Amino acid sequence: MEIRSLDGDEPATIAALLPGFRETMSLELPGDPPVTEALLARLFQRRHGTERIVLAAFDGGTPAGVLKLGLDLGDPGGPGHGSLWVFPGFRRRGAGRALAEAGLAALRERGRDLLLADAPRGVAGERFAAELGAELIGESVRNRLRLAGPARAVLEAAVARPVPGYRLVTWQGACPDDLVESYARAWSALEERVNGQARVRRPAADDVRAREAEAERAGHVPHVVAALPAHGSAIAAYATLFTRNSPMADIGETLVLPEHRRRGLATWLKAELLLGAARENSRLALVQVFNDTANTAVAALNQKLGFEADSHWSTYALKA
């Protein structure tokens, strides 16, 4: 096996990895639509405020697996967080161990000593983690919602119950100029760390525009619904969703500022977000979101709206 460093923003990288990911996902997540170039481009692109490491194991000229890590540039000693995949035809041949060792070496070169990797929960992953001496430190669940199923009526009922004293504003793509500063301030209250992405630190309008440009480069369209006081101009809550050339979309963030919580805003605006995305994308049939099992509030909201858990994922820590 030869380990090569790849540029996740290069179309050639996506083209090389796409066959292996399509085969892998057809086995791991058989109910999903086929993996698209846009999905891989979003997974592997360099994110705002991060360094991206992409290491691939090659058997001859064929990719056998890949390790993707995001490093928060605002946290110089922090972990590299991402995911490690070995494609089906190359398992139990040393590719996974070689990728893990190469990832740790790359982190040490950067003064970091902790690798966090997410993987589908299962016997094979647990065995591999044990062989490496990795520690299980967290679990998450993937929830999915079928827009044509019984959840549709639930969403429509939620949208029909507006929260008194608030109004909703929606947009696709770029945030309106008159809201971008308020959007950035709301974003700064987000506390949840996202796999491979930088922790939010006092974002401004330029940070919002950079994140929008990321999505555009990867062939994704952001859909946003924000709640504002009926007679105010400061965003009190927002939720995001990303569509691509696929019948499946990804939920992004859902945030309600502390002083506006426990009023039903998250239910109202997230239901509008899902229905609005469906109206604007006739082929959209499925929405997915990954949630940390410790975030019980978000898990309860998703369940209320009709999301159902379909797979569980483990996060392992490996120290250099």
C-alpha positions in Angstrom: 0.0 0.0 0.0 1.2 3.5 -0.9 -0.1 6.5 1.1 -0.6 9.6 -0.9 -1.6 13.1 0.2 -4.4 14.5 -1.9 -6.0 17.9 -2.3 -9.7 17.6 -1.3 -10.6 20.6 -3.4 -9.3 19.1 -6.7 -11.8 17.5 -9.0 -9.3 14.7 -9.7 -9.4 13.7 -6.1 -13.1 13.4 -6.1 -13.1 11.4 -9.4 -10.5 9.0 -8.0 -12.4 8.3 -4.7 -15.9 8.2 -6.1 -16.0 4.6 -7.2 -14.8 3.3 -3.8 -17.3 5.5 -1.9 -20.2 4.4 -4.1 -19.3 0.7 -3.5 -18.8 1.4 0.3 -22.1 3.3 0.8 -24.1 0.8 -1.2 -23.1 -1.7 1.5 -23.1 0.5 4.6 -26.2 2.6 3.7 -28.1 0.7 1.1 -31.2 2.9 1.4 -29.4 6.0 0.3 -29.3 7.4 -3.2 -25.9 6.8 -5.0 -23.1 9.0 -3.8 -22.6 12.0 -6.0 -19.6 14.1 -6.9 -21.2 17.0 -5.0 -21.5 15.0 -1.8 -17.8 14.0 -1.9 -16.7 17.5 -2.8 -18.5 18.8 0.3 -17.0 16.1 2.5 -13.4 16.7 1.3 -13.2 20.4 0.7 -11.2 22.7 2.9 -13.6 24.5 5.3 -13.4 28.0 6.6 -10.9 28.3 9.4 -9.5 24.8 9.0 -6.7 22.9 7.4 -7.8 19.8 5.6 -5.7 16.6 5.5 -6.7 14.0 2.9 -4.6 10.8 2.9 -5.4 7.9 0.5 -4.0 4.4 0.5 -3.4 3.2 -3.1 -3.0 -0.4 -4.2 -1.2 0.2 -7.5 -3.3 2.9 -9.2 -6.5 2.1 -7.3 -7.6 3.9 -4.1 -8.0 1.3 -1.3 -9.2 3.7 1.4 -9.0 7.3 2.6 -8.5 9.3 5.8 -10.0 12.8 6.0 -9.1 15.1 8.8 -10.1 18.7 9.6 -7.8 20.8 11.8 -9.2 23.9 13.6 -6.6 26.7 12.9 -7.9 28.6 15.9 -6.9 25.7 18.2 -3.2 25.0 17.3 -3.0 22.1 19.7 -6.4 20.6 19.1 -7.3 17.3 17.5 -7.6 16.3 13.9 -11.2 15.2 13.4 -12.7 13.3 10.5 -13.3 9.8 9.2 -11.4 6.8 7.9 -12.8 4.5 5.2 -11.4 1.3 3.7 -13.2 0.3 0.6 -14.8 -3.2 0.5 -12.3 -5.0 -1.8 -9.3 -4.0 0.3 -10.3 -4.7 3.9 -8.2 -6.7 6.3 -5.1 -6.0 4.2 -3.5 -3.3 6.3 -4.8 -0.2 4.6 -6.7 1.1 7.6 -3.7 0.8 9.9 -1.4 2.4 7.4 -3.8 5.4 7.0 -4.1 5.8 10.8 -0.3 5.8 11.2 0.1 8.3 8.4 -2.6 10.5 9.9 -0.9 10.5 13.3 2.4 11.3 11.7 0.8 14.2 9.8 -0.7 15.5 13.1 2.7 15.2 14.9 4.3 17.3 12.2 1.8 20.0 13.0 2.3 19.9 16.8 -0.9 17.9 17.4 -1.2 14.5 19.0 -4.9 13.4 18.9 -6.8 11.9 16.0 -10.6 11.6 16.3 -12.3 9.4 13.7 -16.0 8.7 13.1 -17.1 5.3 11.7 -20.3 3.3 11.4 -20.9 1.4 14.6 -20.4 -2.3 14.2 -18.3 -5.3 15.1 -15.7 -4.6 12.4 -15.1 -1.0 13.5 -14.9 -2.0 17.1 -12.4 -4.7 16.3 -10.3 -2.3 14.3 -10.3 0.3 17.0 -9.3 -2.2 19.6 -6.4 -3.3 17.4 -5.2 0.3 17.1 -5.7 1.0 20.8 -8.3 3.7 20.1 -10.8 4.8 22.8 -14.5 5.1 22.2 -15.4 8.7 23.3 -18.7 9.4 21.7 -21.7 8.2 19.7 -24.0 9.9 17.2 -27.0 8.8 15.3 -28.1 9.5 11.7 -31.7 10.5 11.4 -33.6 10.5 8.2 -37.0 12.0 7.1 -38.9 11.0 4.1 -40.8 14.1 2.8 -43.5 12.1 1.1 -44.4 10.0 4.1 -46.5 10.6 7.2 -44.0 13.3 8.4 -45.4 15.6 5.7 -48.6 16.2 7.7 -46.6 16.7 10.9 -44.5 19.4 9.2 -47.6 21.1 7.7 -49.3 21.2 11.1 -46.2 22.7 12.7 -45.9 25.4 10.1 -49.6 26.3 10.6 -48.8 27.1 14.3 -46.7 30.3 14.2 -45.1 31.5 17.4 -46.8 34.8 18.5 -44.5 37.8 18.4 -42.2 36.4 15.7 -41.9 36.3 11.9 -40.0 34.1 9.6 -37.6 35.2 6.9 -36.3 32.6 4.3 -33.5 32.7 1.7 -31.5 30.4 -0.6 -27.9 31.0 -1.3 -26.5 34.2 0.0 -27.9 35.8 3.1 -29.6 39.2 2.4 -27.2 42.1 3.1 -29.5 43.7 5.7 -29.4 40.5 7.8 -25.9 39.2 7.4 -24.4 41.0 10.5 -27.3 39.7 12.6 -26.9 36.2 11.1 -23.2 36.3 12.1 -24.0 37.3 15.6 -26.5 34.5 16.0 -24.1 32.0 14.5 -21.5 33.0 17.2 -23.8 31.5 19.9 -23.5 28.0 18.3 -21.8 25.7 20.8 -21.8 22.4 19.1 -18.5 21.2 17.6 -18.9 19.8 14.1 -16.7 17.0 12.7 -13.7 18.5 10.9 -14.9 22.1 11.1 -13.6 25.1 13.1 -15.3 26.1 16.3 -17.2 29.4 15.8 -15.3 32.4 17.2 -16.8 35.8 16.8 -17.9 35.4 13.1 -18.6 38.5 11.0 -20.2 39.1 7.7 -17.0 38.0 5.8 -17.2 34.6 7.6 -20.8 34.1 6.5 -19.8 34.9 2.9 -16.9 32.5 3.0 -19.1 29.7 4.2 -21.6 30.4 1.5 -18.9 30.3 -1.1 -17.7 26.9 0.2 -21.2 25.5 -0.4 -21.3 27.0 -3.9 -17.9 25.5 -4.8 -19.1 22.1 -3.8 -22.4 22.3 -5.8 -24.6 22.8 -2.7 -27.3 25.4 -2.2 -27.9 26.7 1.4 -31.5 27.0 2.4 -32.0 29.1 5.6 -35.1 30.1 7.7 -34.6 32.7 10.4 -37.0 33.9 13.1 -37.1 37.5 14.0 -39.2 39.4 16.5 -42.3 40.8 14.8 -41.1 44.4 15.1 -37.4 43.8 15.3 -34.4 43.2 13.0 -32.2 40.9 15.1 -32.2 37.2 14.3 -33.5 35.2 17.3 -33.2 31.7 15.7 -32.3 30.0 12.5 -32.0 26.6 10.8 -30.1 25.6 7.7 -30.3 22.8 5.1 -28.1 22.1 2.0 -29.4 20.7 -1.2 -27.4 19.3 -4.1 -27.9 17.3 -7.3 -29.5 14.4 -5.4 -32.8 13.4 -4.0 -31.2 13.6 -0.5 -30.3 16.8 1.4 -28.4 17.5 4.6 -29.6 19.4 7.6 -27.0 21.9 8.9 -27.5 23.9 12.1 -30.5 24.6 14.2 -30.0 27.4 16.8 -32.3 29.3 19.1 -30.7 32.1 21.1 -31.1 31.4 24.9 -33.5 34.3 25.6 -35.9 33.0 22.9 -36.0 29.4 23.9 -39.0 27.3 25.1 -41.5 29.0 22.8 -41.6 26.6 19.9 -39.4 28.5 17.5 -37.2 25.6 16.6 -40.2 23.4 15.6 -41.8 26.2 13.6 -38.8 27.3 11.6 -37.4 23.8 11.0 -40.7 22.6 9.7 -40.8 25.6 7.3 -37.3 24.9 6.3 -38.0 21.3 5.3 -41.3 22.1 3.5 -39.7 25.1 1.7 -36.8 23.0 0.5 -39.2 20.4 -0.8 -41.3 23.1 -2.7 -38.1 24.4 -4.3 -36.7 21.0 -5.2 -39.2 18.7 -6.8 -36.9 15.7 -6.7 -36.0 16.1 -3.0 -37.3 13.0 -1.2 -35.0 12.4 1.8 -33.3 14.6 4.4 -30.5 13.4 6.7 -28.9 14.8 9.8 -26.3 13.5 12.2 -26.8 14.2 15.9 -24.6 13.6 19.0 -26.6 11.2 21.2 -25.8 13.6 24.1 -27.7 16.4 22.5 -31.1 15.3 23.7 -32.9 18.5 22.9 -32.1 18.3 19.1 -32.8 14.6 19.1 -36.2 15.2 20.6 -37.0 18.0 18.1 -36.1 15.7 15.1 -38.2 12.9 16.5 -41.1 15.3 16.9 -40.9 16.3 13.3 -40.8 12.8 12.0 -37.2 11.9 11.7 -36.3 8.3 12.3 -32.9 6.9 13.3 -31.4 4.5 10.7 -27.7 4.1 11.7 -25.4 4.7 14.6 -21.8 6.0 14.5 -18.9 5.9 16.9 -16.2 8.4 17.5 -12.8 7.0 18.4 -9.8 8.8 19.8 -6.3 7.7 18.9 -3.2 9.4 20.6 0.2 9.6 19.0 
